Amino acid sequence: MKKTFLKSAALTIAAIFFCASSGCASPATMRESLVVPEQTFLTITKGTTLDAVKTKLGLAARHEFTIAGADGTYTLLGCFVVPPNGRANSGSTLFLLFRDKVLSKIIEPVQFPHDVVTEEYNGHTVRVSRARGWGIEDTTLVTKTINSPALTRDQIIDRLKPYSGSGMEPMNILPAAVIVAPLAVVLLPATITLAEKEYAMNQDLLKRYDGCLAKLDMSAEEVEALYGKPQQILSAKNEIMAKIYEISEKSPLVDQSGKFPHVDDEVEFNNMAVVFNEEGHVIAIYSNTFFCDVWRKGNLTPASSEVSKK
C-alpha cells in the first residue's frame, strides 16, 4: 500500500498555522469525516448489513466494486482507519466484503501489479513505482479479493499501528504520488483555502457517484437516472461497454492528472465505471481502488489501447 503520510503531515501543519489565526474549519477537520476511528471500526462485526455499515461510517465507507459471484452478489467497501491518537504516519485502508449485502469478512487488499520505471523529475533521474493497467473485462483481481482470507481482530489492530518504516520502498524507488505531492506550497494560507474547496468538491463527488446506489441488471437508462450522463464511454471485448464517471477535467481545482492536489490519496474520489453486457444490463460497478486509470481515454497507452476495442 502506498504511503502518503508526508502529504498528510504537511497539510495538517498548514491547517494548524492558518486556522489558529483565522478560526476556519481546516482541511484536516474536513478530512476527519472521511476516515474511521479504530474504536468505531472494531464495532463492525460479521453479519452486519451493508446499509448498517454505510450508516455508521458515512462518507468514509467508499465503494470499491459490486459484481456477481457463483454464490451471490459481492460488494466491497474500503475505508481508511486511524488508531486512537493516530499520527500522520499511522492508520491503514481496510476492506469489508459483503455477500448479498451482509458482511462476510474484513480483508486486506490484493496487491495490484506495479512496474518500476525510470523518469526525469526536476532535473533528476528517479525510479517510480506505477500501477499496471488491466482490461475492464478482466476480473482476476476481483476474484482474488473475494477469495482473500479474513483478518482477525488482532491482525486489524496490528495493521493500524504507527508506521515504523519497515518494508518501505528503497529510497531510490518512490511511489508516483510522492514525487508530485506539492509539499513546498501547502503552508500558504491561499493553499489552505484551495484545499477546503477541493475537499468540499471531493465530498460532493463521493455522494453523487456512490457505486452502492447502482444495482446489477439495471438498464442504461436507470443508471443515467441515478448518475446522469457519463463523461466517457469505453467499449471492450465481447460487446462489453462501460460508462465512466469521473472528475471533470475542466474543473479549475484539478491538476493535469485529473486529481485534487491537496486531498489525501486515501480519501480522494477516484472515478467510477459502470459495466454493461451486450444486452445493456449492468454486470459490474468499479470505484476507487478498483477503478483503473487506463480506462480513461486520456490515459490510454499504446500497450493498453486494445482495452478500448471490441
Buried (B, 14 or more C-beta within 10 A) or exposed (E): EBBBBBBBBBBBBBBEBBBEEEEBEBBBEBBBEBBBBBEBBBEBEEEBEBEBBBEBBEBBBBBBBBBEBEEEBBBBBBBBBBBEEBBBBBBBBBBBBBBEBBBBBBBBBBEBEBEEEEEEEEEEEBBBBEBEBBBBBBBEBBBEBBEBEEBEEEEBBEBBEBBEEEEEBEEEBBBBBBEBBEBEEBBEBEBBBBBBBBBEBBBEBBEBBBBBBBEBEBEBEBBBEBBEEBBBBBEBEEEBBBBBBBBEEEEEBBEEBBBBBBBBBBBBBBBBBBBBBEEEBBBBBBBBBBBBBBBBEEEBEEEBEEBBEE
